[in-house]
Amino acid sequence: MTAQTQPRPETAPRVWPRRAAYAGIAGAAGLAVLLPTGTAGAGWFLAGQVLNVNGPRVYPVRVRAYAGNRITLTRTPDTARSIPLSFVWASGHARLGDVIALDRVTVTREIESVTRGTLAAGIRGYTSGYVFEGDPLSARGLPFDEVVVPGELGALPAWLVPPTEGPADDTWIIAVHGRGAPRGEALRALPTLAASGHRTLVVSYRNDLGAPASPDHRFHLGHTEWLDVRAAIDYARAEGARDIILMGWSMGGAAIFNLLRHWDHEGFLRGLVLDCPVVDWNATLRMNARQLNVPPAWTWTALKLIQYRLGVRAADLDYREVASRLNVPTLVYVDHDDRTVAPTPTVEFARSSPDYVTLVETREAGHCRGWNLDPTAYEHHLATFLKSV
């Protein structure tokens, strides 16, 4: 089953800058990648960018002018995209409204609100799809409890959000954010999840702020993070959950796929929701490398080093085989203009399991921004799916 969300008109030519190509792999701001000479050195550097937990935060967008409710920013494909976004700088956060005007080098947009800090001309920052900052109550008006999930490495902070309509049933939703993202990634979808009648547990995992670090201080691309998702499932079961629905964004989807490699859910898993999941890390790294004009030999070396550091094979980084064995209803969002996670493997996975997978396809949104492109359509698909399972 495939659902289409109509794209909005593009306001500018789609030119993706080299420095932004690793936006999803290395953080929302992107990376200014300075490749060393030599295949081994470049491969080592690239592998480090993918796995490094403490990579540098880059602020590629400058505030050219700010007055009243209007802000003029450096023009990038992101700032020129007239969808809800946030502008984040070292000490602040603001929500961006519509594009008002643009020229070759700048974009003027409305400011919906400044949620933290003080805006001024000259500030440098980055754009993000996480338009809400704070917790479920402050950002979305949803009551919640701060809870702690006992994890393999220590305590994992989580938000537990009760349903907004009727008494809670015994199905829990467990929401898993993406690589380097905060729990706040779930805030866009949280009102729809809360309206489903289910409790929602928004989890953290190793290397998150407030969570234990992994022993090697590296991301494992879902290959150890799945253990923390399993810990959240155990917590829900201990608190009375009869079954669960898992929702994952980006690398959160990869963690869920790794969970399914190791866990026989025996009917405890009721459904899946995946937003731009990483279905194949190999394809994703190659796509990003091509955008950076990285020679194939360097990319091959980086992939080999990633496999070595994680103790996995190339085949372990491709989850199509896992996905093809899904036996629960699954909702998948994919954007064909995703420049962070390769979308083709996701489409192939969804079309290989038409009896179980509902695929929502968009264009012009980018990575995990289907909600931003059309909140009404995104929430409609999500609410309809949750009601159906």
BALO-530486 format. One line per field, with one value per residue (C-alpha): residue number from 0; residue in three letters; x, y, z. Coordinates in pm, 1 decimal, decimal comma, padded with zeros to 6 digits. Layout:
BEGIN
seq <- (NUM ...) $
type <- (ala ...) $
east <- (X ...) $
north <- (Y ...) $
up <- (Z ...) $
END
This chain:
BEGIN
seq <- (0 1 2 3 4 5 6 7 8 9 10 11 12 13 14 15 16 17 18 19 20 21 22 23 24 25 26 27 28 29 30 31 32 33 34 35 36 37 38 39 40 41 42 43 44 45 46 47 48 49 50 51 52 53 54 55 56 57 58 59 60 61 62 63 64 65 66 67 68 69 70 71 72 73 74 75 76 77 78 79 80 81 82 83 84 85 86 87 88 89 90 91 92 93 94 95 96 97 98 99 100 101 102 103 104 105 106 107 108 109 110 111 112 113 114 115 116 117 118 119 120 121 122 123 124 125 126 127 128 129 130 131 132 133 134 135 136 137 138 139 140 141 142 143 144 145 146 147 148 149 150 151 152 153 154 155 156 157 158 159 160 161 162 163 164 165 166 167 168 169 170 171 172 173 174 175 176 177 178 179 180 181 182 183 184 185 186 187 188 189 190 191 192 193 194 195 196 197 198 199 200 201 202 203 204 205 206 207 208 209 210 211 212 213 214 215 216 217 218 219 220 221 222 223 224 225 226 227 228 229 230 231 232 233 234 235 236 237 238 239 240 241 242 243 244 245 246 247 248 249 250 251 252 253 254 255 256 257 258 259 260 261 262 263 264 265 266 267 268 269 270 271 272 273 274 275 276 277 278 279 280 281 282 283 284 285 286 287 288 289 290 291 292 293 294 295 296 297 298 299 300 301 302 303 304 305 306 307 308 309 310 311 312 313 314 315 316 317 318 319 320 321 322 323 324 325 326 327 328 329 330 331 332 333 334 335 336 337 338 339 340 341 342 343 344 345 346 347 348 349 350 351 352 353 354 355 356 357 358 359 360 361 362 363 364 365 366 367 368 369 370 371 372 373 374 375 376 377 378 379 380 381 382 383 384 385 386 387 388) $
type <- (met thr ala gln thr gln pro arg pro glu thr ala pro arg val trp pro arg arg ala ala tyr ala gly ile ala gly ala ala gly leu ala val leu leu pro thr gly thr ala gly ala gly trp phe leu ala gly gln val leu asn val asn gly pro arg val tyr pro val arg val arg ala tyr ala gly asn arg ile thr leu thr arg thr pro asp thr ala arg ser ile pro leu ser phe val trp ala ser gly his ala arg leu gly asp val ile ala leu asp arg val thr val thr arg glu ile glu ser val thr arg gly thr leu ala ala gly ile arg gly tyr thr ser gly tyr val phe glu gly asp pro leu ser ala arg gly leu pro phe asp glu val val val pro gly glu leu gly ala leu pro ala trp leu val pro pro thr glu gly pro ala asp asp thr trp ile ile ala val his gly arg gly ala pro arg gly glu ala leu arg ala leu pro thr leu ala ala ser gly his arg thr leu val val ser tyr arg asn asp leu gly ala pro ala ser pro asp his arg phe his leu gly his thr glu trp leu asp val arg ala ala ile asp tyr ala arg ala glu gly ala arg asp ile ile leu met gly trp ser met gly gly ala ala ile phe asn leu leu arg his trp asp his glu gly phe leu arg gly leu val leu asp cys pro val val asp trp asn ala thr leu arg met asn ala arg gln leu asn val pro pro ala trp thr trp thr ala leu lys leu ile gln tyr arg leu gly val arg ala ala asp leu asp tyr arg glu val ala ser arg leu asn val pro thr leu val tyr val asp his asp asp arg thr val ala pro thr pro thr val glu phe ala arg ser ser pro asp tyr val thr leu val glu thr arg glu ala gly his cys arg gly trp asn leu asp pro thr ala tyr glu his his leu ala thr phe leu lys ser val) $
east <- (00000,0 00137,1 00012,1 00126,9 00160,5 00169,9 00488,4 00485,4 00631,9 01009,0 01120,7 01482,5 01705,7 01805,4 02178,9 02312,6 02635,6 02924,6 02948,8 02590,0 02608,0 02677,4 02395,2 02223,5 02533,0 02721,4 02456,8 02186,2 02424,2 02624,9 03002,2 03273,2 03468,0 03837,9 03969,6 04331,5 04546,0 04588,9 04328,9 04395,4 04393,4 04076,2 03903,4 04003,7 03869,4 03538,7 03485,2 03551,6 03288,3 03025,4 03102,6 03227,7 02993,1 03166,9 03205,6 03236,2 02916,4 02916,9 02722,7 02710,3 02418,9 02468,5 02202,6 02241,7 01966,5 01697,4 01415,8 01066,6 00937,9 01168,7 01511,0 01749,7 01975,7 02242,3 02066,4 02100,5 01868,3 01730,6 01678,3 01512,4 01265,7 00933,2 00841,5 00843,7 01203,5 01400,3 01713,3 01953,6 02260,8 02501,0 02280,6 01938,6 01652,3 01388,3 01105,6 01111,0 00793,6 00734,0 00985,8 00906,9 01179,7 01499,5 01782,6 02094,9 02270,0 02007,9 01663,0 01421,4 01175,4 00920,5 01009,8 00725,8 00889,3 01221,8 01205,2 01550,8 01828,6 01854,7 01870,4 02098,3 02267,2 02597,1 02494,9 02583,1 02369,3 02208,6 01859,0 01680,8 01361,7 01302,8 01084,5 00986,5 01228,6 01168,7 00966,8 00618,2 00447,5 00641,0 00656,1 00327,0 00106,2 00111,2 00143,8 00419,8 00634,6 01013,5 01099,4 01418,4 01464,5 01726,7 01967,0 02265,8 02506,6 02301,0 01996,2 01826,7 01602,7 01268,1 00938,7 00620,0 00321,9 -00032,2 -00306,5 -00510,6 -00835,3 -00993,4 -00821,2 -00492,0 -00511,7 -00239,6 -00064,8 00243,8 00419,0 00797,7 00951,8 01320,0 01497,2 01772,5 02150,1 02269,1 01912,2 01744,9 01430,2 01265,5 01262,2 00940,9 00767,5 00629,4 00438,5 00367,9 00016,3 -00096,2 00059,1 -00105,5 -00444,2 -00426,5 -00529,7 -00185,7 00087,9 00401,7 00751,1 01002,0 01333,4 01698,1 01990,4 02365,4 02563,3 02255,7 02269,2 02200,2 02247,1 02555,3 02832,3 02925,6 03260,7 03432,1 03245,1 03125,1 02794,1 02732,5 02469,9 02204,3 02421,9 02440,8 02177,0 01910,8 01989,3 01857,3 01541,1 01501,1 01544,7 01260,0 01041,4 01121,6 01029,4 00695,2 00622,2 00706,6 00467,5 00179,1 00206,7 00034,2 00194,4 00386,7 00415,5 00768,1 00831,5 01179,8 01333,9 01647,5 01903,7 01621,8 01487,0 01824,9 01821,2 01474,7 01591,0 01882,2 01639,8 01434,0 01746,6 01786,3 01437,5 01155,0 00869,4 00621,2 00330,3 00434,4 00513,5 00187,3 00313,0 00598,0 00623,0 00946,5 01030,4 01311,6 01479,7 01831,8 01768,3 02121,5 02421,1 02639,7 02414,7 02379,7 02755,8 02813,4 02541,5 02693,9 03041,3 02921,7 02772,5 03113,6 03289,1 03483,8 03671,2 03521,1 03845,0 03824,3 03461,5 03547,5 03822,1 03583,5 03326,2 03588,6 03705,9 03347,6 03293,8 03619,9 03543,8 03191,4 03284,0 03027,8 03018,9 02900,8 02588,3 02511,9 02478,6 02199,8 01864,4 01657,8 01672,0 01542,5 01277,5 01158,3 01068,7 00837,7 00508,6 00337,2 00161,2 00421,0 00392,4 00694,4 00760,4 01020,6 01120,9 01270,8 01484,8 01644,5 02014,2 02106,0 01979,5 01955,2 01582,1 01599,8 01661,7 01362,1 01137,1 01266,9 01203,2 00850,2 00759,1 00894,5 00633,9 00313,6 00091,1 00235,7 00384,3 00201,8 00445,9 00398,9 00613,3 00697,5 00935,8 01105,2 01092,0 01436,0 01537,0 01269,2 01075,0 00752,5 00576,0 00733,8 00628,2 00263,7 00175,5 -00189,0 -00112,2 00161,6 -00063,5 -00354,8 -00146,3 -00011,2 -00349,0 -00514,4 -00241,8 -00253,0 -00629,2 -00597,8 -00361,3) $
north <- (00000,0 00340,9 00680,5 00995,5 01339,4 01611,5 01821,7 02194,5 02410,2 02446,3 02803,7 02758,6 02530,2 02219,9 02259,4 02069,8 02215,5 01981,1 02082,2 01977,3 01628,6 01459,5 01640,0 01325,7 01115,8 01373,6 01599,1 01838,9 02119,9 01920,8 01891,1 02088,3 01783,9 01842,6 01522,6 01430,4 01308,9 00935,4 00663,0 00519,4 00859,5 00971,6 00642,3 00667,7 01023,7 00937,2 00637,2 00860,0 01111,0 00836,6 00685,7 00984,5 01078,2 01408,4 01549,5 01926,7 02126,0 02334,6 02660,4 02726,6 02974,5 03341,3 03590,4 03875,1 04091,4 04065,4 04307,0 04258,6 03920,5 03890,7 03735,7 03728,3 03424,6 03277,5 03104,2 02726,5 02458,4 02431,5 02799,6 02847,9 02565,4 02716,2 02457,3 02483,4 02465,7 02586,6 02799,4 02689,9 02875,7 02810,1 02975,3 02983,7 02839,6 02998,7 02869,1 02983,5 03066,3 03113,3 03236,5 03601,4 03684,2 03537,6 03629,4 03451,9 03459,7 03535,7 03427,1 03636,5 03442,8 03506,7 03426,9 03247,9 03254,2 03274,4 02995,0 03043,9 03301,4 03635,2 03677,5 03936,9 04004,4 03819,1 03509,0 03180,5 02868,4 02582,8 02484,5 02181,1 01990,9 01965,4 02272,9 02215,3 02251,6 02153,5 01869,6 01738,4 01985,4 02302,4 02235,1 02058,8 02103,4 01730,7 01607,5 01353,6 01181,2 01166,6 00798,9 00598,1 00282,9 00043,6 -00016,8 -00243,5 00047,3 00235,3 00454,8 00578,5 00885,3 00874,8 01061,1 00868,9 01043,5 00926,2 00931,2 01247,2 01069,3 00821,2 00590,8 00435,0 00088,7 -00174,5 -00108,7 00110,7 00309,1 00324,9 00616,2 00593,4 00903,4 00913,4 00941,6 01244,7 01371,2 01459,4 01298,7 01613,2 01459,9 01288,3 01612,3 01670,7 01341,6 01323,5 01478,5 01225,2 00940,3 01061,5 01084,8 00713,8 00596,0 00444,9 00546,9 00667,9 00606,7 00842,8 00675,9 00768,1 00537,6 00517,1 00833,8 01056,7 01359,0 01228,4 00864,3 00646,3 00661,5 00351,4 00203,4 00315,9 00649,0 00569,6 00536,7 00176,1 00257,6 00056,0 -00251,1 -00195,7 00075,4 -00191,7 -00325,6 -00000,1 -00028,5 -00379,0 -00238,5 00005,4 -00285,2 -00473,0 -00161,9 -00132,8 -00500,4 -00468,6 -00172,1 -00371,8 -00340,6 -00623,8 -00533,9 -00249,0 -00038,5 00076,0 00408,4 00497,6 00786,8 00742,1 00544,1 00469,6 00254,6 00082,7 00009,0 -00143,7 -00359,6 -00483,9 -00555,1 -00770,3 -00966,0 -01071,7 -01070,8 -01314,6 -01089,3 -01380,4 -01151,7 -00876,5 -00645,1 -00508,3 -00269,5 -00051,7 00309,8 00407,7 00761,6 00771,9 00468,0 00358,5 00036,1 00010,7 00189,2 00086,8 00266,7 00564,1 00614,2 00575,4 00831,4 01083,7 01020,1 01083,8 01414,6 01506,8 01387,4 01136,0 00883,6 00532,3 00387,8 00614,9 00521,8 00150,6 00202,0 00389,5 00109,3 -00151,4 00050,2 00092,3 -00282,7 -00344,9 -00096,2 -00227,8 -00592,7 -00647,5 -00753,5 -00546,7 -00763,2 -00673,0 -00306,2 -00387,9 -00460,0 -00547,7 -00914,3 -00833,4 -00604,3 -00865,7 -01094,7 -00844,9 -00998,4 -00699,4 -00396,1 -00131,2 00233,9 00376,8 00739,2 00807,9 01123,8 01079,8 01391,3 01264,5 01355,7 01209,2 00849,1 00663,0 00638,6 00366,8 00076,2 00192,2 00191,0 -00152,6 -00290,3 -00148,2 -00280,3 -00624,5 -00658,5 -00506,8 -00717,6 -00556,4 -00219,7 00105,7 00341,0 00719,3 00886,6 01257,5 01484,0 01811,2 01747,5 01605,0 01370,5 01297,9 01608,9 01463,6 01627,3 01963,0 01940,8 01870,2 01821,6 01747,6 01468,5 01321,5 01312,0 01172,2 00876,7 00817,2 00839,5 00615,2 00353,6 00356,1 00314,1 00023,0 -00178,5) $
up <- (00000,0 -00094,2 00012,2 -00163,8 -00005,3 -00267,6 -00269,5 -00231,3 -00510,9 -00487,7 -00441,1 -00539,1 -00744,9 -00554,0 -00504,1 -00204,9 -00060,5 00008,3 00371,6 00442,4 00296,3 00628,2 00806,4 00932,6 00987,9 01190,4 01339,5 01237,8 01148,3 00895,0 00876,1 00705,7 00590,7 00532,1 00379,4 00444,7 00160,3 00106,9 00084,1 00430,5 00599,3 00425,8 00501,5 00866,2 00882,0 00717,6 00944,7 01244,1 01133,2 01113,4 01454,7 01653,3 01937,1 02016,0 01666,0 01629,8 01604,7 01288,0 01250,3 00874,3 00866,7 00961,3 01066,6 00817,3 00969,1 01235,1 01310,0 01445,1 01333,9 01032,4 01001,8 00705,6 00688,5 00466,0 00178,2 00180,8 00044,4 00398,9 00477,7 00137,1 00200,1 00311,2 00572,0 00952,7 01076,3 01373,3 01382,2 01653,9 01774,6 02061,0 02322,7 02165,6 01960,7 01740,9 01523,8 01163,3 00973,5 00602,8 00349,4 00270,3 00019,1 -00117,1 -00348,3 -00463,0 -00124,0 00144,6 00262,3 00466,8 00681,0 00949,6 01309,6 01485,5 01828,0 02007,1 02260,5 02412,2 02394,4 02213,7 01837,4 01681,0 01349,8 01314,9 01514,1 01345,6 01374,7 01188,0 01079,2 01220,0 01155,8 01532,7 01555,0 01918,2 02207,2 02565,9 02714,8 02628,4 02864,6 02781,9 02407,7 02334,9 02642,9 02721,0 03081,0 03133,8 03391,9 03394,7 03438,5 03438,0 03232,1 03374,6 03086,1 03034,2 03096,3 03352,4 03395,5 03076,7 03119,6 02940,4 02911,9 02983,4 02824,6 02907,1 02644,3 02603,8 02516,3 02754,4 03003,5 02899,8 02751,2 02787,1 02454,8 02482,6 02209,9 02240,8 02047,6 01944,8 01813,4 01553,5 01564,1 01757,2 01792,5 02123,1 02261,9 02133,6 01786,0 01897,1 01996,5 01647,1 01649,5 02021,6 02024,0 01762,0 01959,3 02280,1 02108,4 02016,4 02362,8 02428,7 02668,6 02490,6 02628,1 02462,5 02533,0 02536,0 02466,3 02521,8 02441,3 02472,7 02700,0 03050,7 02948,5 03000,3 02742,2 02548,8 02659,0 02337,9 02316,5 01965,6 01791,5 01688,9 01423,1 01604,5 01666,3 02042,6 02082,2 02024,9 02373,8 02520,7 02311,1 02448,5 02800,6 02730,6 02615,7 02936,7 03136,4 02957,9 03015,5 03385,3 03408,6 03265,4 02887,9 02704,1 02373,6 02212,2 01899,2 01811,1 01635,9 01514,0 01326,9 01111,5 01317,1 01559,9 01277,4 01244,6 01618,8 01578,9 01286,9 01499,8 01783,1 01548,5 01456,4 01817,5 01966,4 01906,7 02007,2 02026,5 01952,1 02193,5 01901,1 01762,7 01494,0 01364,5 01252,6 01075,5 00964,5 00705,6 00866,4 00782,4 00593,8 00449,6 00602,5 00308,7 00061,1 00294,6 00334,9 -00037,9 -00112,2 00127,8 -00010,0 -00365,3 -00253,0 -00113,6 -00432,2 -00223,9 -00441,4 -00423,9 -00285,1 00017,0 00073,0 00052,0 00312,2 00542,9 00520,1 00603,3 00903,1 01027,1 01002,6 01189,5 01467,9 01517,0 01475,0 01200,1 00834,9 00540,3 00526,6 00889,4 00787,5 00540,5 00706,6 00401,5 00495,6 00844,0 00707,2 00460,3 00752,0 00920,1 01025,4 01185,7 01034,2 00951,0 00850,7 00668,5 00576,2 00307,3 00123,4 -00220,5 -00173,6 00147,5 00123,7 00461,8 00453,9 00123,7 00042,6 -00224,9 00017,6 00222,4 -00082,5 -00183,1 00164,3 00173,9 -00168,7 -00082,4 00195,5 00054,3 00279,5 00592,1 00490,8 00419,0 00245,3 00262,4 -00001,9 -00019,9 -00209,1 -00120,8 00254,3 00326,3 00604,7 00867,6 00768,2 00638,6 00932,6 00851,0 00486,3 00568,0 00936,4 00859,9 00613,0 00833,4 01138,8 00936,9 00815,0 01166,7 01339,9 01081,1 01119,0 01499,4 01490,1 01247,3 01466,0) $
END
